Each structure stands twice: as structure tokens, then as C-alpha cells.
């Protein structure tokens, strides 16, 4: 069919037979390659690639080419490294093997997730908070839920994000058309309210200076600063949302690292179910970065200005765009939340918490200002007067250690680097030795 179309067009040219047409081969190539679909203007607003695979990953590859014999230690991308407890992998393996039998085979499951897992998450992770299994939606990870929620909200919503914060909130807002263009002077996107979170305000924004927005993205413990919001701070956040008629998207992906009395869920705060959606993940909690499993909680009490339940629209989004999380992953999730599995998972988290303590102690002994590392697997290290990318490059060049430049999380991260605890203990100790040698 394509050949007939091309021949027809060529025959219609002055000169008759296609063999007599000028630039015959070039003209055919142009016709075949011609497209009338324009690029999404919102994609054009994105600057560079996504922080972790594009900006850091490519630099790591280039460094390894330059120094092929170097033993590079990665303390950058938050990818877990400890083995998953056998109580969890055994449950998944047995389920997977049963799929090869008539009795054990299962096909599509509910898009919202396995009912048992939904109810177990509600009972185990939200005990005494009034969350029901029907309000829990199982997913393939919190980052995918960010995208689905942005799809739910649409392009006409205004958004606020912590500064610094995980870049996925901003990037998805740009793709959805919720923002203006990038301003080179402020290093911010127009149309987004940046909630500055820094040491001098105890990493919590002054909402009296922030214009109202429809959506507030809030991560606690925060990635990258590692700071967990206090109960009083979260009460203020909920009150702001109530007064402004806003919806909070609360990311609790690192809540399992909290070891003090900081709330592990926004729903510990009275009234939060009326204003907040919570997203979370098995990635950092259970080492499921490759297995992929997460969840979102959309309370029945949460509604739009019209009174229509947000839950019903999110259910439609999920059923339209998603066929459900892997049944094998969900069996793993159930095993994680069993008494034996939960204890084993907490032991693994303890390894990462010991790792981050080594990192914090290392930089503290070197006279650096270090934040985080108590309720999260990240240390947030300050280098006053320095550019984050310069510090990142210097550390990589001199120590062969991958970190993350703070400015990749927003303009409020300039002058900081994030150092993660996800690596084997011997690598953490070696990294500590290299840091001491270089900065000492």
C-alpha cells in the first residue's frame, strides 16, 4: 500500500514517469519519513534527563571508561543491596511454581490488588487509623502512583513541592502541563510553589509565605534531606490543607526507617483522611526495588469541591491504565507483612541504619554539617559556598564514590550532596576510609 501511494504521488509530478522526477530517491525518503505529529510541548519544557538514570548514570559510565581499574562505590541511587529474607522469597517461589499446575494457575487479578494484601496493609500499616482495605490500591511502586495521581488531577491543578524533594513530583507535573517554563535565574519552573525546607526552618516550610495551591506534595521522611516531620508540623500541614481546600499527596516510602516518635503516616493526624492521599512502597521497606510493589491510600472521606469522592475517580484511573501488580509480587508483600517476615525485614532495615550511622559519623568527624541519617537511609551533607555538581565531580574523581548532587532535588539543594546507605557493609567502611583520606 505504501509503495502504491509513493508511486501515485511521484506520477503526479510534472515530468510524468517517476524515473524522470528530480531527486527521485531523496523525494521518496522524504515522503516515507514525513510526519505531521508535533511533539508534546510539555515534554519540551523538561531540562536534561531524569536525575538518576540520565545525569548520574551516564557520568558513572563515563568515569568507569576513564578509570577501568577503579573500584567504584555507589552511594548514589537509592537501590537496595541486602538480600531479601528467605521467608519472603520462599513464598514467592512456591506461588510461582504452583502457576505451572492447573490447581495453582492464576491469571488476571483485581486491578486494585489482592483483597488479602489490601486488608493486611490497612490492618498492619494503619492500625487504629480507621483505614479500610477498600481504600488501599496496590501498585507497582510509589513512582508509578505519582504518575497516576497526576493523571487523576489533570493539567489545570496548581502544585506545591518541598524544596528540595524527589524530582518525580516536579517532572510529572511538567509532563501533565501543570507548569510554565523553566526560569534560569531562579532555577525553578513557573507555576510551581517551591516550599523551602532547610536547616534554619527545621526543614519545614513557612506556609504563611506560600500562596495557596490545589495539591501539596509532601514526603516524610524527606528524600533527600532525611528529615521526618514532627507531629506538630504535620498538624500544621493538615490544617493548611483544610483552610485552603487543598489535597495533600503524602509520600511515606521511607517511614519504616523512623525510630523516634515522628508519625509514620499522615493518618496519625486527626482530620487527615479528609484532605490527604498517601503513597508508599515495598522498595526501601522490603528490598523490592526490582520486584516492584507499592500502594496508595485514598480515603472515602476525601472529596472534590463538588462532593464527588476522589476514591471513585482514582479507581477508574487504576482500572483504565493498569492491569494490577504482579501476583507473585503481591504474594511477596503478604509474606513481608507476616509476623516472621516483618521481623526479618526490620532486621534488614537495621543494617542500612547502621550503614548510614557510619556515614554520618564519618562526615561529622571531618567537621561537615550533616543532616538526616536518623529516620532515613540518607545523609544530607552541606558544603557551604560550593556547587553541588562540583562537589559530586570532585568526590567521584578523587575517591571513585558516586553520591547525588543536592541541586538535582531542587534549587534548595544547592551546596549539598546526598550520601546513601544502600551498599554492603564492607563497601560502606571502604567509602568511609576514602572520605577520611580525601577530606581529612
Buried (B, 14 or more C-beta within 10 A) or exposed (E): EEEEEBEEBBEEBEEEEBEEBEEEEEBBEEEEEEEEEEEEEBEEBBEEEBBBEEBBBEBBEEBEEEEEEEEEBBBBBBBBBBEBBEBBBEBBBEBBEEEEEEEEEEEEBBBBBBBBBBBBBBBEBBEEBEBBBBBBBBBBBBBBBBBBBBBBBEEEBBBBBBBBBBBBBBBBBBBBBBBEEBEEEEBBBEBBBBBBBBEEEEBBBEBEEBEBBBBBBBBBBBBBBBBBBBEEBBBBBBBBBBEBEBBBBBBBBBBBBBEEEBBBBBBBBEBBBBBBBBBBBBBBBBBBBEBBBBBBBBBBBBBEEEEEBBBEBBBEBBEEEBEBBBBBBBBBBBBBBBEEBBEBBEEBBEBBBEBBBBBBBBBBBBEBBBBBBBBBBBBBBBBEEBBBBEBBBEBBEEBBBBBBBBBBBBBBBBBBBBBBBBBEEEBBBBBBEBBEEEBE
